[in-house]
Amino acid sequence: MNIALDVMGGDHAPHEIVAGAVLAAREYGITVSLVGKPDAIQQELAKHNTAGLSLPVVPASEVIEMNDKPTQAVRNKKDSSMAVACRLVKSGEAQAFVTAGNTGGALTAGILHIGRMKGIQRPALITPFPTQHGFCTILDVGANADVKPENLQQFAVMGTIYARRIMNIANPSVRILSNGEEQGKGNQLVIEAAQLLEHTPGINFQGNIEGRDVIAGLADVVITDGFTGNVLLKTAEGMVKLFRTVLTEELKASPFTALGGLLSKPAFGSMARRLDDSEFGGAILMGLSSVLVVGHGKSNANATRHAIRVAKQSIELKMIEEVQQGIQEVNEAAAHNPLVAQEP
Amino acid sequence: MNIALDVMGGDHAPHEIVAGAVLAAREYGITVSLVGKPDAIQQELAKHNTAGLSLPVVPASEVIEMNDKPTQAVRNKKDSSMAVACRLVKSGEAQAFVTAGNTGGALTAGILHIGRMKGIQRPALITPFPTQHGFCTILDVGANADVKPENLQQFAVMGTIYARRIMNIANPSVRILSNGEEQGKGNQLVIEAAQLLEHTPGINFQGNIEGRDVIAGLADVVITDGFTGNVLLKTAEGMVKLFRTVLTEELKASPFTALGGLLSKPAFGSMARRLDDSEFGGAILMGLSSVLVVGHGKSNANATRHAIRVAKQSIELKMIEEVQQGIQEVNEAAAHNPLVAQEP
């Protein structure tokens, strides 16, 4: 197995990314192709013991920066590490592309250079999300700001297969994010999508869900457009920061609470880890003809290793093939039953 | 001053609602009209010392329940406490309507029985929201699931006046909730609304804001549609619960952390209060021709008192008149400059 890693992407590139590649190559015994500026990569590799590891360097002279405009950057920087890595996947040399770089850039490069899966209208960004009971799966968390009901239907199929394969849930419940749990609640998009989801084969649709109940863990898979999904994710992230700040301030208020804070420090650390996303392994851009994993911009070596793990698992579990089949079944059902699909 | 209170609305109606009315009448020296079933109200009033307080009972034989469908319920239950209270406002007997009942019912009753302000297309639900630096003002948090760019423009004007009057911020910054802070990021609605807001007189527009930065306190007023605003609010609420659960679990993990938890308990209580919404005083449905305050469904006596306080303040500060004038200025500017308003 060969995974193409964008060594130049992410806030801590290239050092943490190369370190993560070394960890992954050692732990999983796979090839990790290091795509980026050869000098920078060699300099980082020299810091590690790489004896016996398969870490070929694939040169790419350009970098899509965090503040680049995705479409423009992908088009103009033809020798960017993202473009080179995607072409490695397209040619069959590598089986997956992993990056912690500019998310928009990764999506654009993936769609342009790897290409959509047959029958998929819009690829979606899918990620595990911490809840009271463990994790749920949310998509789309940022690939598509505007979607149609039939896109959300495809997201439900992709989310179901992800939850089954990566999260090990036999019959994952699917709900659509809305402003009320009652049937018929929602904006026009959600109301139409919910009607469509009721008649979609192969998914266990259970209606609407509110933001609160997403976090309470009342759904295995949560479907939403990339705009709202992004707001949910970023709000949750902001709340974690707010708790830390407020708690730190309140704990300083008296010697007793300060001592209490000191004694309960391991609990806070443990909580922070539960809410931390570096173990998630990054988001998958689902709906391409190969696996694409986008790690968090602030990925360290450990997060990079987990992103590579998710890519490896996705390949081993034949997720692309399974999504392909799921989408085909929905499309075939739609051809026979007008309720399954609306007019595109 | 006379405030019409829906005594039958809310999870703890009528006892906590009547108790809150007693507190408010005593503290603020105003009349609170208790609208609802007379027997139930008298029974609750008997539990309090109401000597010298102005708490007239206004009979209403029906109740709009929490799980009633708003439009249907408001239309069918002509003698509901909400309808009677709204008519009291419409007739001029009372100057504001306060309820902790079914939000959709309150909006529908308000629009139907009190009526929209002149020039307002869509009233919006506006609420303070806790941030790292205190509070910001968010609207719409649930009145309109689908909106147009020009509705968001009016929300910006209403939010600015609320922030100035209720939150005491001289020149409140206004941002629009999006999936990226960069200009041009957003769904179609946000992109169009942002262009409109750039050219809106009387507001201090500063571009896009992400969910994370709303909580970080980087805007005084946050503009969004009622669907996304509701997702943001409910997600934040869910995170508070998650935080409490995880922290409690982690603190139980060892005797040291448990002792630490015990000692730091006052800090947790203090934090909970900072994140608690009962002091917010409820959301205002802004854009009606009179003041309408919707408290949280779980309002207790204190929350009810604060909701009444917000109504009283809004009347004293002539917020309706000021919003009326702000909207008129935007509409006049739009008549002279096509950039200020899109075609409705």
Interface residues (C-beta under 8 A of the other chain):
Chain A: P130 T131 Q132 G142 A145 D146 L177 S178 N179 G180 E182 K185 G186 N187 Q188 V190 E210 G211 R212 D213 V214 I215 A216 D225 G226 F227 T228 N230 V231 L232 L233 K234 T235 A236 E237 G238 M239 V240 K241 L242 F243 T245 V246 L247 E250 L251 A253 S254 F256 T257 L259 G260 G261 L262 L263 S264 K265 P266 A267 F268 S270 M271 R274 L275
Chain B: N67 P130 T131 Q132 G142 A145 D146 L177 S178 N179 G180 K185 G186 N187 Q188 V190 E210 G211 R212 D213 V214 I215 A216 D225 G226 F227 T228 N230 V231 L232 L233 K234 T235 A236 E237 G238 M239 V240 K241 L242 F243 T245 V246 L247 E250 L251 A253 S254 F256 T257 L259 G260 G261 L262 L263 S264 K265 P266 A267 F268 S270 M271 R274 L275
